[in-house]
Amino acid sequence: MKEFEWMRRRSGRRSPVRTLVAAMVGMGLSHGGTAQAGNVPQRSLPQDAGVSQLERSWARLDQELRLLDQLMPGDPFPPQSPPLGDSGGGPSSLLPALNRANQPANGTIDPKAPDLAAPPLALPTAATLAQGSMQNLGLHQALALAYLHSPELQEQRLEVARSLADLQARLGRYWPQLLALAGLGYEQSGTGFSVPEGNPVLGFGGAFAPGGAFYVPTGAKAYLNQGNRSMGASLELRYALLDAARTPTVQAARARLQQACSRYANGLRRLQLSVSEAYYNLQRNDQLLRIREADLRNDLVILQDVLALKQAGLVPRLDLLRRRAIEAESQELLIQAMADRAVARRRLATVLNLAPGITPIASDPVRLQPSWPLDLEASLLAAYQGNPELEAVLATREALAREKDATAAQLLPKLSFVGRAGGLSQQTSQWSITGDCCGTTVIPILNSGGYDWAVGLTFRWLLFDAGSTAAEVRALARQEDAQAQRYAAQRNDIRLRLEQAFFEHEASLAKLASARRGVAASLEGFRDAKLRYQSGLSDEITLSLTQDRLVQSLVRRLNATIDVNITYARLLRELLPVPRDPAVPLQPRLDLPQSLGPAQATP
């Protein structure tokens, strides 16, 4: 907008636009710069009318831009703010958090050090977040940390342990059950007696006659307190002689264990890919930030040269304004690159489940992975063989089939053996005898004991359950069929992922070769353009376009290099040999084993 005001103030009588347009109309310039009678329209506006219409259009555009500028919010930073600092994000009052997140490393992470991972049920505190540290970390160390501290991997390990315990519980059904039963108790009661008719009428003789030892008169009453202490113990043996559901249940538990182990192995592959992608993207953002910094420094140097040329009257004011706009754009790209690198660092820390106060920094230089050693067909065949993702689906299908058999077996007879043997000891105490009879039949303390044993067979046969068991069997059969369809879908997904990674890997290698040639040519072209501009043989537009071409070629070479590594990691995710047992130690590797070489993988 200031340019429009400057153009209007250049002449009080006629603007340069009016003069230029009037000259072009008067000369009748065509596209080739020469007046062609055949190209002149039959009806044309007068010169002054055409120039006036063009100036009115530009005036309306100037007014609309001013209105649009008034609608935008104010600049939060002063216009004369100094450029950002070095790659470490030097101290700046404008971006304190961003500069702090882009600080250089002050140490190296040791994968064996304690307290690298946050406790599962803990939340970070303000003190922990404020005491953050930047730590160097290599890719192999990052994989080792992920294998140790990944929450998803820890959950899968616990799932394997749970499935193993469940299988051990099911295997116990092949053994008899031995139960030990014991009891200890005390019981107290009070009993009252009333005699409507005595016992002399029985005619038992002198002992039951009046005055005898067992004489009970008619109408006599008595009250007795009694306490019983008892203790007993027994052993019981139970064993299922005939149980059709026992074997399918054990087989289903074994299949569930295989499913958990396969999911653990597939989780290792996914984790390897996640860590590799996060690390390679962090390397990409590190290098991109360096490119943006170099571009900004170069812009500042060229801006100083243009300013000197402008003060000497060798270049127009438009060149200086364009260079200032380019420098501002480069600074914006640098700020965004700093934000992208800060986010990439935190993303890697999240994948590794590091403590809140630790921020990883990629210490490995960018190394190009080799080309994939297998062709596409051999890679597909190798990916299908022993694939834990497919094996997990097959194990799930097997478990459902065995659960279906176990459920159907509930309708079959079940024969069990039961044996029991035990003993009982009891002490009875009687006291507080009141009344006028029955005292001779009371024993103050009586000890008694005994034993018992029993053996038998129990037979169980479910004859009718309204079709509930049959419906459960049908439901499990449908789930089994669904797993077959899931296997087909997973098989197709594996092929698509591998083919996509294979094609992109080849394309990235080819693009890298082209990008290298482009960087070499763009660098030489930029040097020539800069020298020609400083010598006055070229304009600033050519210099700007050549500089943009150089920066873009550098970014393309960086992206092609990182894409080669990422696509290699994606290919490795489909073929990387991993253990099924969580107890087996893990050795991080980033290359294809020799056992999967071309000779072994090709049928």
PEFEN-V406913 format. One record per pair of residues at least 12 apart in sequence whose ideal C-beta (glycine too) atoms are under 7 Angstrom apart, sorted by the first residue. I is the first residue (numbers start at 1). J is the second residue. D is the distance in Angstrom with one decimal. If there is no record, write none. Layout:
# PEFEN-V406913
i=I j=J d=D
i=I j=J d=D
This chain:
# PEFEN-V406913
i=1 j=62 d=6.5
i=1 j=65 d=5.8
i=1 j=66 d=6.2
i=1 j=69 d=7.0
i=3 j=321 d=6.9
i=4 j=62 d=4.7
i=15 j=55 d=6.8
i=17 j=54 d=7.0
i=17 j=55 d=6.2
i=17 j=58 d=7.0
i=18 j=51 d=4.8
i=18 j=55 d=6.2
i=21 j=50 d=6.7
i=21 j=51 d=4.6
i=21 j=54 d=5.7
i=22 j=47 d=5.3
i=22 j=51 d=5.4
i=25 j=47 d=4.6
i=25 j=50 d=5.7
i=26 j=47 d=6.1
i=28 j=40 d=6.0
i=77 j=94 d=5.5
i=81 j=94 d=6.2
i=83 j=296 d=6.5
i=83 j=300 d=6.8
i=83 j=331 d=6.1
i=84 j=331 d=6.8
i=84 j=334 d=5.9
i=84 j=335 d=6.9
i=87 j=289 d=6.2
i=87 j=290 d=6.1
i=87 j=293 d=5.7
i=88 j=102 d=6.4
i=88 j=103 d=5.7
i=88 j=104 d=4.4
i=89 j=102 d=3.4
i=89 j=103 d=6.2
i=89 j=338 d=6.1
i=98 j=338 d=5.4
i=98 j=339 d=6.1
i=98 j=342 d=6.2
i=101 j=342 d=3.7
i=101 j=345 d=6.9
i=102 j=338 d=5.2
i=102 j=341 d=6.1
i=102 j=342 d=5.8
i=103 j=134 d=5.3
i=104 j=134 d=6.5
i=105 j=134 d=4.7
i=105 j=135 d=6.1
i=105 j=136 d=4.4
i=105 j=361 d=4.5
i=106 j=133 d=6.0
i=106 j=134 d=5.5
i=107 j=133 d=6.2
i=107 j=135 d=5.0
i=108 j=135 d=6.1
i=108 j=136 d=4.5
i=109 j=135 d=4.3
i=109 j=136 d=6.8
i=109 j=137 d=4.8
i=109 j=141 d=6.4
i=109 j=360 d=6.6
i=111 j=141 d=5.1
i=111 j=144 d=4.5
i=111 j=145 d=5.2
i=115 j=355 d=6.4
i=116 j=145 d=6.6
i=116 j=149 d=6.5
i=116 j=354 d=6.2
i=116 j=355 d=6.1
i=116 j=358 d=6.9
i=117 j=149 d=3.8
i=117 j=353 d=5.1
i=117 j=354 d=6.6
i=117 j=355 d=6.3
i=118 j=355 d=5.0
i=118 j=356 d=6.1
i=124 j=356 d=3.6
i=128 j=356 d=5.1
i=128 j=357 d=4.9
i=129 j=356 d=5.8
i=129 j=357 d=6.7
i=131 j=357 d=5.3
i=132 j=357 d=4.8
i=132 j=359 d=5.9
i=133 j=357 d=6.2
i=133 j=358 d=6.1
i=134 j=359 d=5.2
i=134 j=361 d=5.4
i=135 j=358 d=5.7
i=135 j=359 d=7.0
i=135 j=360 d=6.1
i=135 j=361 d=6.5
i=136 j=361 d=5.4
i=136 j=363 d=3.8
i=137 j=360 d=4.3
i=137 j=361 d=6.6
i=137 j=362 d=6.9
i=137 j=363 d=6.1
i=138 j=363 d=5.5
i=138 j=364 d=4.9
i=139 j=279 d=5.0
i=139 j=364 d=5.4
i=139 j=590 d=6.8
i=140 j=588 d=5.1
i=142 j=275 d=5.3
i=142 j=279 d=5.6
i=142 j=352 d=6.0
i=143 j=272 d=6.4
i=143 j=275 d=5.4
i=143 j=588 d=3.5
i=144 j=588 d=5.5
i=145 j=352 d=4.8
i=146 j=271 d=5.4
i=146 j=275 d=4.8
i=146 j=351 d=6.5
i=146 j=352 d=5.3
i=147 j=586 d=4.7
i=147 j=588 d=7.0
i=149 j=352 d=6.5
i=149 j=353 d=4.4
i=150 j=271 d=5.6
i=150 j=353 d=5.8
i=151 j=353 d=5.8
i=152 j=267 d=6.1
i=153 j=267 d=5.6
i=153 j=271 d=5.9
i=156 j=263 d=5.8
i=156 j=264 d=4.3
i=156 j=267 d=4.8
i=157 j=264 d=6.5
i=157 j=582 d=4.4
i=159 j=260 d=4.8
i=160 j=260 d=4.5
i=160 j=261 d=5.7
i=160 j=264 d=5.5
i=160 j=582 d=5.4
i=163 j=256 d=5.0
i=163 j=257 d=4.2
i=163 j=260 d=4.2
i=164 j=257 d=5.8
i=166 j=253 d=5.2
i=166 j=256 d=6.7
i=167 j=253 d=4.2
i=167 j=254 d=5.6
i=167 j=257 d=5.2
i=170 j=249 d=5.3
i=170 j=250 d=4.6
i=170 j=253 d=4.2
i=171 j=250 d=5.9
i=173 j=246 d=4.9
i=173 j=249 d=6.9
i=174 j=246 d=6.9
i=176 j=237 d=5.9
i=176 j=238 d=6.5
i=176 j=239 d=3.7
i=177 j=238 d=4.5
i=178 j=235 d=6.7
i=178 j=237 d=5.6
i=179 j=236 d=4.2
i=180 j=235 d=5.8
i=181 j=233 d=6.8
i=181 j=234 d=4.7
i=181 j=236 d=6.4
i=181 j=422 d=7.0
i=182 j=232 d=7.0
i=182 j=233 d=4.4
i=183 j=232 d=5.1
i=184 j=231 d=5.0
i=185 j=230 d=5.3
i=186 j=227 d=6.9
i=186 j=229 d=5.3
i=187 j=228 d=4.5
i=188 j=227 d=4.5
i=189 j=226 d=5.2
i=190 j=223 d=6.9
i=190 j=225 d=5.1
i=191 j=224 d=4.8
i=191 j=226 d=6.5
i=192 j=223 d=4.9
i=193 j=221 d=6.4
i=193 j=222 d=4.2
i=193 j=435 d=6.7
i=193 j=438 d=5.8
i=194 j=221 d=5.3
i=195 j=216 d=5.5
i=195 j=218 d=6.4
i=195 j=219 d=6.5
i=195 j=220 d=4.3
i=195 j=437 d=6.0
i=197 j=218 d=5.3
i=198 j=216 d=4.9
i=198 j=217 d=4.6
i=198 j=218 d=4.1
i=198 j=220 d=6.8
i=199 j=216 d=4.8
i=200 j=215 d=6.9
i=213 j=440 d=5.3
i=214 j=440 d=5.7
i=216 j=437 d=4.6
i=216 j=438 d=6.4
i=217 j=437 d=6.8
i=220 j=435 d=6.7
i=220 j=436 d=4.9
i=220 j=437 d=3.6
i=221 j=435 d=4.9
i=221 j=436 d=6.7
i=222 j=433 d=6.8
i=222 j=434 d=6.7
i=222 j=435 d=3.0
i=222 j=437 d=5.1
i=222 j=438 d=4.6
i=223 j=434 d=4.7
i=223 j=435 d=5.8
i=224 j=430 d=6.0
i=224 j=433 d=5.6
i=224 j=442 d=6.6
i=225 j=430 d=6.8
i=225 j=431 d=5.3
i=225 j=432 d=4.2
i=226 j=428 d=6.7
i=226 j=430 d=5.0
i=227 j=429 d=4.5
i=228 j=426 d=6.3
i=228 j=428 d=5.3
i=229 j=426 d=6.9
i=229 j=427 d=4.5
i=230 j=424 d=6.9
i=230 j=426 d=4.5
i=231 j=425 d=5.0
i=232 j=422 d=6.2
i=232 j=423 d=6.5
i=232 j=424 d=4.2
i=233 j=422 d=5.8
i=233 j=423 d=6.2
i=234 j=420 d=5.8
i=234 j=421 d=6.3
i=234 j=422 d=2.4
i=235 j=421 d=5.8
i=235 j=422 d=6.8
i=236 j=420 d=4.5
i=237 j=419 d=4.3
i=238 j=416 d=6.3
i=238 j=418 d=5.5
i=239 j=416 d=6.6
i=239 j=417 d=4.8
i=240 j=414 d=6.6
i=240 j=416 d=4.9
i=241 j=415 d=4.7
i=241 j=416 d=6.3
i=241 j=417 d=5.6
i=242 j=413 d=6.6
i=242 j=414 d=6.1
i=242 j=415 d=3.9
i=243 j=414 d=5.5
i=244 j=409 d=3.7
i=244 j=412 d=4.4
i=245 j=406 d=4.4
i=245 j=409 d=3.7
i=245 j=410 d=6.1
i=248 j=402 d=4.5
i=248 j=405 d=3.8
i=248 j=406 d=3.9
i=248 j=409 d=6.4
i=249 j=406 d=4.6
i=251 j=402 d=4.2
i=252 j=399 d=4.8
i=252 j=402 d=3.7
i=252 j=403 d=4.6
i=252 j=406 d=6.4
i=255 j=395 d=5.0
i=255 j=398 d=4.1
i=255 j=399 d=3.7
i=255 j=402 d=6.2
i=256 j=399 d=5.0
i=258 j=395 d=4.1
i=259 j=392 d=5.2
i=259 j=395 d=3.7
i=259 j=396 d=5.2
i=259 j=399 d=6.4
i=261 j=580 d=4.1
i=261 j=581 d=6.8
i=262 j=388 d=4.3
i=262 j=391 d=4.3
i=262 j=392 d=3.8
i=262 j=395 d=5.9
i=262 j=580 d=6.6
i=263 j=392 d=5.0
i=264 j=580 d=6.8
i=264 j=582 d=6.0
i=265 j=388 d=3.7
i=265 j=578 d=4.5
i=265 j=579 d=6.7
i=265 j=580 d=5.0
i=266 j=388 d=4.3
i=266 j=389 d=4.7
i=266 j=392 d=6.4
i=268 j=578 d=4.3
i=269 j=573 d=5.0
i=269 j=576 d=5.5
i=269 j=578 d=5.9
i=272 j=573 d=6.4
i=272 j=576 d=6.2
i=273 j=569 d=5.5
i=273 j=570 d=6.3
i=273 j=573 d=4.1
i=274 j=351 d=5.3
i=275 j=351 d=5.7
i=276 j=569 d=3.8
i=277 j=566 d=5.7
i=277 j=569 d=6.5
i=278 j=347 d=5.4
i=278 j=348 d=4.3
i=278 j=351 d=4.8
i=279 j=348 d=6.2
i=279 j=362 d=6.1
i=280 j=562 d=5.2
i=280 j=565 d=5.0
i=280 j=566 d=5.2
i=281 j=344 d=5.4
i=282 j=344 d=4.3
i=282 j=345 d=6.2
i=282 j=348 d=5.4
i=282 j=362 d=4.7
i=283 j=362 d=5.1
i=283 j=366 d=5.3
i=283 j=562 d=6.5
i=284 j=558 d=6.3
i=284 j=562 d=4.4
i=285 j=337 d=6.8
i=285 j=340 d=4.9
i=285 j=341 d=4.0
i=285 j=344 d=4.5
i=286 j=341 d=6.2
i=286 j=362 d=6.0
i=287 j=366 d=6.5
i=287 j=558 d=5.1
i=288 j=337 d=5.2
i=288 j=555 d=6.8
i=288 j=558 d=6.3
i=289 j=337 d=4.3
i=289 j=338 d=6.3
i=289 j=341 d=5.3
i=291 j=551 d=6.7
i=291 j=554 d=5.2
i=291 j=555 d=6.3
i=291 j=558 d=6.9
i=292 j=330 d=6.9
i=292 j=333 d=5.1
i=292 j=334 d=4.2
i=292 j=337 d=4.5
i=293 j=334 d=6.2
i=295 j=330 d=5.1
i=295 j=551 d=5.2
i=296 j=330 d=4.5
i=296 j=331 d=5.9
i=296 j=334 d=5.3
i=299 j=326 d=5.8
i=299 j=327 d=4.3
i=299 j=330 d=4.8
i=300 j=327 d=6.5
i=302 j=323 d=6.1
i=303 j=323 d=4.8
i=303 j=324 d=6.7
i=303 j=327 d=5.4
i=305 j=534 d=6.4
i=306 j=319 d=5.4
i=306 j=320 d=5.3
i=306 j=323 d=4.8
i=306 j=540 d=6.8
i=307 j=320 d=6.2
i=314 j=536 d=6.4
i=315 j=540 d=6.8
i=319 j=540 d=4.0
i=322 j=540 d=6.0
i=322 j=544 d=6.7
i=323 j=540 d=6.8
i=326 j=544 d=6.0
i=345 j=359 d=5.3
i=345 j=360 d=6.3
i=345 j=361 d=6.7
i=348 j=360 d=5.1
i=366 j=561 d=6.1
i=368 j=561 d=6.0
i=368 j=564 d=5.9
i=369 j=564 d=6.0
i=369 j=565 d=4.9
i=369 j=568 d=4.1
i=371 j=509 d=6.1
i=372 j=502 d=6.8
i=372 j=505 d=5.7
i=372 j=568 d=6.7
i=372 j=571 d=5.6
i=373 j=592 d=6.0
i=373 j=597 d=6.3
i=373 j=598 d=6.0
i=374 j=598 d=5.9
i=374 j=601 d=5.4
i=376 j=499 d=6.8
i=376 j=502 d=5.4
i=378 j=598 d=6.4
i=378 j=601 d=4.2
i=378 j=602 d=4.8
i=379 j=498 d=5.9
i=379 j=502 d=6.3
i=379 j=571 d=6.9
i=379 j=575 d=6.9
i=380 j=495 d=6.2
i=380 j=498 d=6.2
i=381 j=601 d=6.5
i=381 j=603 d=6.1
i=382 j=575 d=5.3
i=382 j=596 d=5.5
i=382 j=601 d=4.3
i=383 j=494 d=5.8
i=383 j=498 d=5.4
i=383 j=574 d=4.3
i=383 j=575 d=5.5
i=387 j=494 d=6.6
i=388 j=578 d=6.9
i=389 j=490 d=5.8
i=389 j=494 d=6.7
i=390 j=487 d=6.5
i=390 j=490 d=5.9
i=390 j=491 d=6.5
i=393 j=483 d=5.9
i=393 j=486 d=5.5
i=393 j=487 d=4.6
i=393 j=490 d=5.7
i=394 j=487 d=6.8
i=396 j=483 d=5.4
i=397 j=480 d=5.6
i=397 j=483 d=3.9
i=397 j=484 d=6.5
i=400 j=476 d=5.5
i=400 j=479 d=5.0
i=400 j=480 d=4.4
i=400 j=483 d=6.4
i=401 j=480 d=5.4
i=403 j=476 d=5.6
i=404 j=473 d=5.5
i=404 j=476 d=3.9
i=404 j=477 d=5.8
i=404 j=480 d=6.7
i=407 j=469 d=6.2
i=407 j=472 d=5.0
i=407 j=473 d=5.3
i=407 j=476 d=6.4
i=408 j=473 d=5.0
i=410 j=462 d=6.2
i=410 j=469 d=5.3
i=411 j=462 d=5.6
i=411 j=469 d=5.6
i=413 j=459 d=6.5
i=413 j=460 d=7.0
i=413 j=461 d=4.3
i=414 j=460 d=4.4
i=415 j=457 d=6.4
i=415 j=459 d=5.6
i=416 j=458 d=4.7
i=417 j=457 d=5.9
i=418 j=456 d=5.2
i=418 j=458 d=5.9
i=419 j=455 d=4.5
i=420 j=453 d=6.5
i=420 j=454 d=5.1
i=421 j=453 d=3.8
i=422 j=451 d=6.7
i=422 j=452 d=6.1
i=423 j=450 d=6.9
i=423 j=451 d=4.3
i=424 j=449 d=6.5
i=424 j=450 d=5.4
i=425 j=449 d=4.5
i=426 j=448 d=4.9
i=427 j=445 d=6.8
i=427 j=447 d=5.2
i=428 j=446 d=4.4
i=429 j=444 d=6.8
i=429 j=445 d=5.4
i=430 j=442 d=5.2
i=430 j=443 d=6.5
i=430 j=444 d=5.9
i=431 j=444 d=6.7
i=494 j=574 d=6.3
i=497 j=570 d=7.0
i=497 j=574 d=6.5
i=498 j=571 d=6.7
i=498 j=574 d=4.8
i=501 j=567 d=5.0
i=501 j=570 d=3.8
i=501 j=571 d=4.7
i=502 j=571 d=6.4
i=504 j=563 d=6.8
i=504 j=567 d=4.7
i=505 j=564 d=6.7
i=505 j=567 d=3.8
i=505 j=568 d=6.1
i=505 j=571 d=6.3
i=508 j=560 d=5.4
i=508 j=563 d=4.0
i=508 j=564 d=4.4
i=508 j=567 d=5.6
i=509 j=564 d=5.8
i=511 j=560 d=4.3
i=512 j=557 d=6.8
i=512 j=560 d=3.9
i=512 j=561 d=5.9
i=512 j=564 d=6.1
i=515 j=553 d=6.4
i=515 j=556 d=4.5
i=515 j=557 d=3.8
i=515 j=560 d=4.8
i=516 j=557 d=6.1
i=518 j=553 d=4.1
i=518 j=556 d=6.7
i=519 j=553 d=4.7
i=519 j=554 d=5.9
i=519 j=557 d=5.2
i=522 j=549 d=5.0
i=522 j=550 d=4.1
i=522 j=553 d=4.3
i=523 j=550 d=6.1
i=525 j=546 d=5.2
i=525 j=549 d=7.0
i=526 j=546 d=4.9
i=526 j=547 d=5.8
i=526 j=550 d=4.5
i=529 j=542 d=5.6
i=529 j=543 d=4.9
i=529 j=546 d=4.0
i=530 j=543 d=6.3
i=572 j=592 d=6.5
i=575 j=592 d=6.4
i=575 j=596 d=5.9
i=577 j=593 d=6.0
